[in-house]
């Protein structure tokens, strides 16, 4: 380029201004397109208001009122608790398979291998400074004591940090953890890792304060994880009351001796199934909106809350849609997972089998925090998908649950969400959930039929509308 008298600079400025103008126009066009798309999505979702109201009316006021509650009561009263590998879990799977077939759904079973841990007989007794029976529940995967049990002095600590500071005192002792309950997510580390941390400093067994904020002398069980290369020692949960009792005794300088007997066994992995029911989509049957809860429970209580309720509303959602003669564009698939309590074992095998079709999974949903009064839908997904879901929950105005919160959660759907598949979970008024969790208190008595109606309605509306929209949710 040859410049004369500044004309080169003027030409450059002219071209720059044209480019800048083009950028602004492109930006405005993109913004306008986004606004038009958002407006179109809002209008499309709003068009489902009548259908959503039909679903809600049927679930809450109509012929299906209290059905999910009755189904749950029949199921748990008939089968009882159903721990991984047990005969009761086999019975539960057969029961649900037959019940959903009788309901007119397309049902099949998908085989999986699951852990088989058996509690056996267990007891604990404080023999000094006074004799007192201790209520215990051995933790999943725990090893047994010798047949005659373990009788040893106790070391009571309130944290992993205190255990490290007093490591020399732990050798040959039963470590009692009296950690305060902060939140389940934080405090559960003591149940999961307490045995290995105590074994590292020479303890012979551990008794762990139950992971709950409230107790009526009720121990709570759960899975625990031995660390590789660390000696496996017996481990059980005790009640808040007994943990605090021993803490007070220790503070007074009293010598505490406990006899612990546990007959736990880990058997070879057992054959089991994930239970799958579907309403096939009329236009895109290969694309899937997945609803779920887990069918297994711990071997105490009835497993009504954890997670019988989640399993039942995931079945009930399909029943409501079928009863209204509705059929979405995409397939609605309910999966009742097996061996969730052992770390999402059945769900991981399902993911491994179906991840080849990852791009066809539109939304995965899980209910595993109880089916108390619904508060909101929790969601994990892209910003574009979130905007769609914000419109979808507006359809729940008749039951006053129009809130969309961040972070869908659930052990069983987490493998999908980690790969970018949108995920949703049910947020309920769960302040009492951990009172009963993994304890003898998890029975039908904690369930409320009207609250289950509302959960079922929310679950069905969200699943149906997402499955019937013109487009899948953006990743």
C-alpha positions as CSV (number, residue, x, y, z in Angstrom):
1,X,0.0,0.0,0.0
2,X,1.2,3.5,-0.9
3,X,0.2,6.3,1.5
4,X,-0.1,9.9,0.5
5,X,-0.9,12.7,2.8
6,X,-2.5,10.6,5.5
7,X,-5.0,9.0,3.1
8,X,-3.7,5.5,4.2
9,X,-4.6,6.2,7.8
10,X,-8.1,7.5,6.8
11,X,-8.7,4.4,4.7
12,X,-7.6,2.2,7.6
13,X,-10.0,4.0,9.9
14,X,-12.8,3.7,7.4
15,X,-12.2,-0.1,7.1
16,X,-11.9,-0.5,10.9
17,X,-15.2,1.3,11.4
18,X,-16.9,-1.0,8.9
19,X,-15.5,-4.0,10.7
20,X,-16.6,-2.7,14.1
21,X,-20.1,-1.9,12.8
22,X,-20.3,-5.5,11.4
23,X,-19.3,-6.9,14.8
24,X,-21.9,-4.9,16.5
25,X,-24.5,-6.0,14.0
26,X,-23.5,-9.6,14.4
27,X,-23.7,-9.3,18.2
28,X,-27.1,-7.7,18.0
29,X,-28.3,-10.4,15.6
30,X,-27.0,-13.1,17.9
31,X,-28.7,-11.4,20.8
32,X,-32.0,-11.1,18.9
33,X,-31.8,-14.8,17.8
34,X,-31.3,-15.8,21.4
35,X,-34.2,-13.7,22.5
36,X,-36.4,-15.2,19.7
37,X,-35.3,-18.7,20.7
38,X,-36.1,-18.1,24.4
39,X,-39.4,-16.6,23.4
40,X,-40.2,-19.6,21.2
41,X,-39.2,-22.1,24.0
42,X,-41.3,-20.2,26.6
43,X,-44.3,-20.3,24.3
44,X,-43.7,-24.0,23.5
45,X,-43.5,-25.0,27.1
46,X,-46.4,-22.8,28.1
47,X,-48.5,-24.8,25.6
48,X,-48.3,-27.7,28.0
49,X,-50.2,-25.9,30.8
50,X,-53.4,-27.9,30.2
51,X,-51.6,-31.3,30.1
52,X,-49.6,-30.4,33.2
53,X,-52.9,-29.5,35.0
54,X,-54.5,-32.8,33.9
55,X,-51.5,-34.8,35.4
56,X,-51.6,-32.8,38.6
57,X,-55.3,-33.1,39.0
58,X,-55.2,-36.9,38.4
59,X,-52.3,-37.4,40.9
60,X,-53.5,-35.0,43.7
61,X,-57.3,-34.9,43.5
62,X,-58.3,-37.6,41.0
63,X,-58.5,-41.4,40.7
64,X,-54.8,-41.8,41.3
65,X,-54.8,-39.9,44.6
66,X,-52.8,-41.7,47.3
67,X,-51.9,-44.5,44.8
68,X,-48.1,-44.2,45.1
69,X,-48.5,-44.3,48.9
70,X,-50.7,-47.5,48.7
71,X,-48.3,-49.1,46.3
72,X,-45.4,-48.3,48.6
73,X,-47.2,-49.7,51.6
74,X,-48.2,-52.9,49.8
75,X,-44.6,-53.3,48.6
76,X,-42.7,-52.7,51.8
77,X,-45.2,-54.5,54.0
78,X,-45.0,-57.6,51.7
79,X,-41.2,-57.6,51.1
80,X,-39.7,-55.7,54.0
81,X,-36.1,-54.5,53.8
82,X,-33.9,-55.7,50.9
83,X,-30.2,-55.4,51.2
84,X,-27.9,-56.1,48.3
85,X,-27.5,-59.9,47.7
86,X,-30.4,-60.9,49.9
87,X,-33.4,-63.1,49.1
88,X,-35.6,-60.1,50.0
89,X,-34.1,-58.1,47.2
90,X,-34.8,-60.9,44.7
91,X,-38.4,-60.9,46.0
92,X,-38.6,-57.1,45.6
93,X,-37.4,-57.2,42.0
94,X,-39.9,-60.0,41.1
95,X,-42.7,-58.0,42.9
96,X,-42.0,-54.8,41.0
97,X,-41.5,-56.6,37.6
98,X,-44.9,-58.3,38.0
99,X,-46.7,-55.2,39.3
100,X,-45.5,-52.9,36.5
101,X,-46.4,-55.5,33.8
102,X,-49.9,-55.7,35.4
103,X,-49.9,-51.9,35.1
104,X,-49.6,-52.2,31.3
105,X,-46.0,-51.0,31.0
106,X,-43.2,-52.4,28.8
107,X,-41.0,-54.0,31.5
108,X,-37.7,-55.9,31.4
109,X,-34.8,-56.8,33.7
110,X,-31.1,-56.1,33.0
111,X,-28.7,-58.4,34.8
112,X,-25.9,-57.1,37.1
113,X,-23.5,-58.5,39.7
114,X,-23.8,-57.0,43.2
115,X,-22.0,-57.2,46.6
116,X,-23.3,-59.7,49.1
117,X,-22.5,-58.7,52.7
118,X,-24.3,-60.4,55.6
119,X,-24.6,-58.8,59.0
120,X,-24.7,-62.0,61.1
121,X,-25.3,-61.8,64.9
122,X,-23.8,-58.8,66.6
123,X,-23.7,-57.3,70.1
124,X,-21.8,-54.8,72.2
125,X,-21.6,-54.3,75.9
126,X,-19.9,-51.9,78.1
127,X,-18.4,-53.9,81.0
128,X,-16.7,-51.1,82.9
129,X,-17.0,-48.6,84.6
130,X,-20.5,-50.2,84.7
131,X,-22.4,-52.9,82.8
132,X,-24.6,-51.5,79.9
133,X,-25.8,-53.0,76.7
134,X,-24.9,-50.8,73.6
135,X,-27.3,-50.7,70.6
136,X,-25.1,-51.2,67.5
137,X,-25.4,-51.8,63.7
138,X,-22.4,-53.2,61.9
139,X,-21.3,-51.3,58.9
140,X,-21.5,-52.7,55.4
141,X,-18.4,-54.6,54.3
142,X,-17.1,-54.9,57.9
143,X,-15.2,-57.9,58.9
144,X,-16.2,-60.1,61.8
145,X,-14.6,-60.2,65.3
146,X,-13.2,-63.5,66.4
147,X,-16.1,-65.8,67.5
148,X,-15.4,-65.0,71.2
149,X,-15.5,-61.3,70.3
150,X,-13.1,-58.5,71.2
151,X,-12.9,-57.1,74.7
152,X,-10.7,-54.0,75.1
153,X,-10.3,-50.6,76.6
154,X,-11.9,-47.8,74.7
155,X,-10.3,-44.5,73.4
156,X,-12.9,-41.9,72.7
157,X,-12.1,-39.1,70.2
158,X,-14.1,-36.4,68.5
159,X,-12.2,-36.1,65.2
160,X,-9.7,-37.6,62.9
161,X,-7.3,-34.9,64.0
162,X,-7.7,-35.8,67.7
163,X,-7.1,-39.5,66.8
164,X,-3.8,-38.5,65.1
165,X,-2.7,-36.4,68.1
166,X,-3.5,-39.4,70.4
167,X,-2.2,-42.1,68.1
168,X,0.0,-43.7,70.8
169,X,-3.0,-44.2,73.0
170,X,-4.9,-46.1,70.3
171,X,-2.8,-49.2,70.1
172,X,-4.8,-52.3,71.0
173,X,-7.9,-50.3,71.8
174,X,-11.4,-49.9,70.5
175,X,-11.7,-46.4,69.1
176,X,-15.0,-44.7,69.7
177,X,-15.7,-41.7,67.4
178,X,-17.9,-39.1,69.0
179,X,-17.9,-36.6,66.1
180,X,-20.6,-34.0,66.1
181,X,-23.1,-34.0,63.2
182,X,-22.3,-31.0,60.9
183,X,-24.0,-32.2,57.7
184,X,-24.4,-35.7,56.2
185,X,-22.0,-34.9,53.3
186,X,-19.2,-33.9,55.8
187,X,-19.8,-36.1,58.7
188,X,-20.3,-39.4,56.7
189,X,-16.5,-39.5,56.3
190,X,-16.3,-41.0,59.8
191,X,-18.6,-43.9,58.9
192,X,-16.8,-44.4,55.5
193,X,-13.1,-44.1,56.7
194,X,-13.2,-44.4,60.5
195,X,-12.1,-48.1,60.6
196,X,-9.1,-47.6,58.3
197,X,-8.0,-44.4,60.1
198,X,-8.2,-46.2,63.5
199,X,-6.4,-49.3,62.1
200,X,-3.5,-47.1,60.9
201,X,-2.7,-46.2,64.5
202,X,-3.1,-49.8,65.9
203,X,-6.8,-49.9,67.0
204,X,-8.5,-53.3,67.1
205,X,-12.1,-52.1,66.3
206,X,-14.1,-48.9,65.9
207,X,-17.5,-47.8,67.2
208,X,-18.8,-44.8,65.4
209,X,-21.4,-42.3,66.5
210,X,-24.3,-42.7,64.0
211,X,-24.4,-40.1,61.2
212,X,-27.6,-38.4,62.2
213,X,-28.7,-35.1,63.9
214,X,-31.3,-36.8,66.1
215,X,-31.6,-40.1,68.0
216,X,-34.0,-42.0,70.2
217,X,-31.2,-44.6,71.0
218,X,-31.3,-45.5,67.4
219,X,-28.1,-46.7,65.6
220,X,-27.8,-46.1,61.8
221,X,-25.9,-48.4,59.4
222,X,-24.3,-47.7,56.0
223,X,-21.5,-48.7,53.7
224,X,-17.9,-48.2,54.8
225,X,-14.7,-48.4,52.7
226,X,-11.5,-50.2,53.8
227,X,-8.4,-48.5,52.4
228,X,-6.0,-50.6,50.4
229,X,-3.0,-51.8,52.3
230,X,-4.6,-51.1,55.7
231,X,-5.6,-53.8,58.2
232,X,-9.3,-54.5,58.1
233,X,-10.8,-54.2,61.6
234,X,-14.5,-54.7,62.7
235,X,-16.6,-51.5,62.6
236,X,-20.1,-50.6,63.7
237,X,-22.2,-47.6,64.5
238,X,-23.5,-46.8,68.0
239,X,-26.2,-44.3,69.1
240,X,-25.5,-40.6,69.7
241,X,-26.5,-41.3,73.4
242,X,-23.9,-44.0,73.9
243,X,-21.2,-42.1,72.1
244,X,-21.8,-39.1,74.3
245,X,-22.0,-41.3,77.5
246,X,-18.6,-42.8,76.8
247,X,-17.2,-39.3,76.0
248,X,-18.4,-37.9,79.3
249,X,-16.9,-40.9,81.1
250,X,-13.6,-40.5,79.3
251,X,-13.5,-36.8,80.3
252,X,-13.8,-37.8,83.9
253,X,-10.8,-40.1,83.5
254,X,-12.8,-43.3,83.9
255,X,-11.5,-46.5,82.2
256,X,-14.1,-47.8,79.7
257,X,-14.0,-51.4,78.6
258,X,-16.3,-52.8,75.8
259,X,-16.9,-56.3,74.6
260,X,-17.8,-56.4,70.8
261,X,-19.1,-59.4,68.9
262,X,-19.8,-59.3,65.2
263,X,-20.5,-62.2,62.9
264,X,-20.4,-60.3,59.6
265,X,-19.5,-62.1,56.3
266,X,-18.7,-61.0,52.8
267,X,-19.9,-63.6,50.3
268,X,-19.2,-63.9,46.5
269,X,-21.0,-61.3,44.4
270,X,-24.6,-62.1,43.7
271,X,-26.7,-62.1,40.6
272,X,-29.3,-59.3,40.5
273,X,-31.1,-57.0,38.1
274,X,-31.9,-53.4,37.4
275,X,-35.7,-53.2,36.8
276,X,-36.7,-51.2,33.7
277,X,-40.2,-50.0,32.6
278,X,-41.0,-47.8,29.6
279,X,-43.5,-45.8,27.6
280,X,-41.9,-45.8,24.1
281,X,-41.8,-42.5,22.3
282,X,-43.9,-42.1,19.2
283,X,-41.4,-40.0,17.2
284,X,-37.9,-40.6,18.7
285,X,-38.1,-43.9,20.6
286,X,-34.3,-44.1,20.7
287,X,-34.1,-40.8,22.7
288,X,-34.7,-41.2,26.5
289,X,-35.8,-39.3,29.5
290,X,-34.9,-41.5,32.5
291,X,-36.6,-41.4,35.9
292,X,-35.2,-43.4,38.7
293,X,-35.0,-44.5,42.4
294,X,-33.3,-47.5,43.9
295,X,-35.0,-50.7,44.9
296,X,-32.5,-52.0,47.4
297,X,-32.3,-50.8,51.0
298,X,-30.4,-51.5,54.2
299,X,-31.3,-54.6,56.2
300,X,-33.1,-52.6,58.9
301,X,-36.6,-50.9,58.9
302,X,-38.7,-51.2,55.7
303,X,-36.7,-49.1,53.3
304,X,-39.9,-47.0,52.8
305,X,-38.2,-43.7,52.7
306,X,-34.8,-44.8,51.4
307,X,-35.6,-45.3,48.7
308,X,-39.0,-47.0,48.3
309,X,-40.7,-43.6,47.8
310,X,-38.3,-42.6,45.0
311,X,-38.9,-45.9,43.3
312,X,-42.7,-45.6,43.6
313,X,-43.0,-42.1,42.3
314,X,-40.8,-43.1,39.3
315,X,-43.3,-45.9,38.6
316,X,-46.3,-43.6,39.4
317,X,-45.1,-41.0,36.9
318,X,-45.4,-43.5,34.0
319,X,-48.8,-44.7,35.4
320,X,-50.2,-41.1,35.4
321,X,-49.1,-40.5,31.8
322,X,-50.4,-43.9,30.6
323,X,-53.8,-43.3,32.4
324,X,-54.3,-40.0,30.6
325,X,-53.6,-41.7,27.2
326,X,-50.5,-39.5,26.7
327,X,-47.5,-40.6,24.7
328,X,-44.4,-38.4,24.4
329,X,-42.1,-38.0,21.4
330,X,-39.3,-39.6,23.3
331,X,-39.2,-42.7,25.4
332,X,-39.9,-42.3,29.1
333,X,-37.9,-44.9,31.0
334,X,-38.1,-45.7,34.7
335,X,-35.1,-47.6,36.1
336,X,-35.2,-49.1,39.6
337,X,-31.6,-49.4,40.5
338,X,-30.1,-52.3,42.5
339,X,-27.2,-52.1,45.0
340,X,-27.2,-48.3,45.3
341,X,-26.4,-48.5,49.0
342,X,-23.1,-50.3,48.1
343,X,-22.0,-47.3,46.0
344,X,-24.3,-47.2,43.0
345,X,-23.2,-50.7,41.8
346,X,-26.2,-51.5,39.6
347,X,-26.3,-47.9,38.2
348,X,-22.6,-48.0,37.2
349,X,-23.1,-51.3,35.3
350,X,-26.2,-49.8,33.6
351,X,-24.1,-46.8,32.5
352,X,-21.3,-49.0,31.2
353,X,-23.8,-50.9,29.1
354,X,-25.7,-47.9,27.7
355,X,-23.1,-45.2,27.4
356,X,-22.6,-46.1,23.8
357,X,-25.9,-44.3,23.3
358,X,-24.9,-41.3,25.4
359,X,-26.1,-38.7,22.9
360,X,-29.6,-40.2,23.0
361,X,-30.1,-39.6,26.8
362,X,-32.0,-36.3,27.0
363,X,-32.4,-36.0,30.8
364,X,-31.7,-38.3,33.8
365,X,-33.7,-37.9,37.0
366,X,-33.3,-39.4,40.4
367,X,-35.3,-39.2,43.7
368,X,-33.3,-40.5,46.7
369,X,-33.7,-37.9,49.5
370,X,-37.2,-38.9,50.5
371,X,-40.6,-38.1,49.1
372,X,-41.7,-35.5,51.7
373,X,-43.4,-32.3,50.5
374,X,-41.6,-31.1,47.3
375,X,-39.8,-27.8,47.5
376,X,-38.0,-27.5,44.1
377,X,-36.4,-29.3,41.2
378,X,-32.6,-29.4,41.3
379,X,-30.9,-29.3,37.9
380,X,-27.4,-29.7,36.4
381,X,-27.0,-28.8,32.8
382,X,-25.9,-26.1,30.3
383,X,-27.2,-22.5,30.5
384,X,-29.4,-23.2,27.5
385,X,-30.9,-26.3,29.1
386,X,-31.4,-24.5,32.4
387,X,-33.5,-21.8,30.6
388,X,-35.8,-24.6,29.2
389,X,-36.1,-26.2,32.6
390,X,-37.0,-22.8,34.2
391,X,-39.9,-22.7,31.8
392,X,-40.9,-26.3,32.6
393,X,-41.1,-25.8,36.4
394,X,-43.5,-22.9,35.8
395,X,-46.0,-25.5,34.9
396,X,-45.9,-26.7,38.5
397,X,-47.6,-23.5,39.8
398,X,-50.8,-25.4,40.8
399,X,-48.7,-27.3,43.4
400,X,-46.5,-24.3,44.2
401,X,-43.1,-25.9,43.3
402,X,-41.9,-23.6,40.5
403,X,-38.4,-23.2,41.9
404,X,-35.4,-24.5,39.9
405,X,-32.2,-24.9,42.0
406,X,-28.6,-25.6,41.0
407,X,-27.0,-29.1,41.2
408,X,-29.0,-32.1,40.4
409,X,-27.7,-34.9,42.6
410,X,-27.8,-38.7,43.0
411,X,-25.4,-41.5,43.3
412,X,-27.1,-43.4,40.5
413,X,-27.3,-40.6,37.9
414,X,-23.9,-39.0,38.6
415,X,-22.0,-41.0,35.9
416,X,-24.3,-39.5,33.3
417,X,-24.0,-36.0,34.6
418,X,-20.2,-36.3,34.7
419,X,-20.3,-36.8,30.9
420,X,-22.5,-33.8,30.3
421,X,-26.0,-35.3,30.3
422,X,-28.5,-33.0,32.0
423,X,-29.6,-34.3,35.4
424,X,-32.4,-33.5,37.8
425,X,-33.3,-34.5,41.4
426,X,-36.1,-33.9,43.7
427,X,-35.6,-31.4,46.6
428,X,-38.1,-32.1,49.3
429,X,-38.7,-30.8,52.9
430,X,-36.1,-33.2,54.1
431,X,-35.1,-31.9,57.5
432,X,-36.2,-35.2,59.1
433,X,-34.6,-37.4,56.5
434,X,-31.5,-38.3,58.4
435,X,-33.5,-39.0,61.6
436,X,-34.6,-42.2,60.0
437,X,-32.0,-42.8,57.4
438,X,-30.4,-46.4,57.4
439,X,-32.1,-47.2,60.7
440,X,-35.0,-49.3,62.1
441,X,-37.0,-46.1,61.9
442,X,-37.2,-46.1,58.1
443,X,-40.8,-47.4,57.9
444,X,-44.1,-46.5,56.2
445,X,-44.9,-44.4,59.3
446,X,-42.6,-41.6,58.1
447,X,-44.5,-41.4,54.7
448,X,-47.4,-39.1,54.0
449,X,-49.9,-39.9,51.1
450,X,-50.6,-36.3,50.2
451,X,-46.8,-35.5,50.0
452,X,-46.3,-38.5,47.8
453,X,-49.1,-37.3,45.5
454,X,-47.3,-34.0,45.0
455,X,-43.9,-35.6,44.4
456,X,-45.5,-37.9,41.8
457,X,-47.2,-35.0,40.0
458,X,-44.0,-33.0,39.9
459,X,-42.0,-36.0,38.6
460,X,-44.6,-36.8,35.9
461,X,-45.0,-33.3,34.6
462,X,-41.3,-32.6,34.3
463,X,-40.6,-36.0,32.7
464,X,-43.4,-35.8,30.2
465,X,-42.9,-32.3,29.0
466,X,-39.1,-32.7,28.5
467,X,-39.7,-35.9,26.7
468,X,-42.3,-34.3,24.4
469,X,-40.6,-31.0,23.5
470,X,-39.5,-30.5,19.8
471,X,-35.8,-30.5,20.7
472,X,-33.6,-32.3,23.2
473,X,-32.0,-30.3,26.0
474,X,-28.7,-28.6,24.9
475,X,-25.5,-30.1,26.4
